[in-house]
Amino acid sequence: MAIDAANWDQVLTEARGETVYFNAWGGSANINAYIQWAGDAVKTRYGVTVVQVKLDDTAKAVTSVLAEKTAGRNRHGSVDLIWINGENFAAMKRQDLLLSPGWATKLPNWGLVDIENQPTTTTDFTIPTEGLESPWGAAKLVFFYDEARTEKKDLPDSAKDLLSFAKAHPGRFSYPQPPDFIGSSFLKQVLSELIGDPAKLQKPADDATFDADVAPLFTYLDQLHPLLWRKGKAFPQNYPDMKQKLADGELDIIFAFNPAEASAGIAVGELPGSVRSFVFSKGTLGNTHFVGIPYNANAKAGALVLANFLLSPEAQVRKQDLENLGGSDGFGVGQAAGGRQGGVCST
């Protein structure tokens, strides 16, 4: 019998005893601990066991679901819930790899989602979600510096200012190369500021104008790269690598897609207490991240229970605790956080 999120009593009955294989990026100890906490909660309350499948690249889980569909494995799939957004969601939607549309909007906790003030809860990288995925959190690109070494008056307030900062302080800034998510986000931020028509970033790429649209970005990078750490001949591997370089004094400015990363780093001794955060006054890139259920999930009911719990006030408030997820957003309860994906969000 098909599972229907609108019949929540049925969902809870079918979920009891199920094991949910939650495929999620496993590169953060805080996030992993938070998922463990959520799993313990739904186990105690609903009899659902949660096993985190720790990924270094979400696309691997997407590929697994696609391979199962190609092989005709339309039931008892290996992925029950997946942490996704952006291109991974687009790929799953395009190839019909997700549970039927509308399930997310039927969750009991959907009413807590601030749809009116957070449009990215229903549009993911310009693509309508149509209830195919449930929002879990929101994030924003935020910069960090050590005030013991860098004066606040010297901080950049835009991408153009950052280029000027790099000229005045060569070798003291860098970014991870794409396809690293943080590095790609930095390039999106720069493009959103420099593109002639920012509205184009809310639409699919136009092959006819693409080269002209992105030309300002590559002109900017041509100027920036010789001024980077190691003159742009090597790049930090990822955000943790940038964080270590800030702590070691190799970099003066770094960035993350989590407003509370600096506070979290200070709390666990990874960054000195003199580290502070800032954003550009005209805004920085923001987005919403989601959880999706593959069409062939083995534990659909259990996945629905976990997705609903992640939207609960209890789960969202806990995310503000630096000892847990790291205070990344607070999305879903009352007023949402974050901004327009693909553009500039207000600070």
Helices and strands as residue ranges (DSSP letters): H 8-15, E 19-25, H 29-46, E 49-55, H 59-70, E 81-84, H 87-94, G 104-106, G 108-112, G 119-121, E 123-124, E 127-128, E 133-140, E 142-146, G 152-154, H 159-168, H 181-194, G 198-202, H 210-224, G 225-227, G 229-232, H 239-247, E 253-256, H 261-267, E 275-278, E 286-292, H 300-310, H 313-318
